[in-house]
Amino acid sequence: GIGIYISAAHRRKGIAKDAIRMAKAFAYNQLHIHQLYAFVALTNTVSLKLFKDLGFVQAGILKDWIKISQNHYESVSVLQCLYTD
């Protein structure tokens, strides 16, 4: 699995995109991992676009996966990226 957090002061500088690219390359080339996955909240459209731009595709949705408050849950997209030669 892969996840990333960039503090607000450093967003929109390409840091996340570069970090995910490097993590993918390391996972595939050094660790010989066949696939990576990420859970991204459906409301986090910026992160969904980021992962999709980097080759991840939606593999499913986990409903009510993240507890936001006492009676409120948020669903997430399960994104998957398979290694291809």
ABEGO torsion letter per residue (X at the ends): XBBBBBBAAABGAGAAAAAAAAAAAAAAAAAGBABBBBBBBAABAAAAAAAAAAGBBBAEBBBGABBABAABBBBBBBBBBBBBX
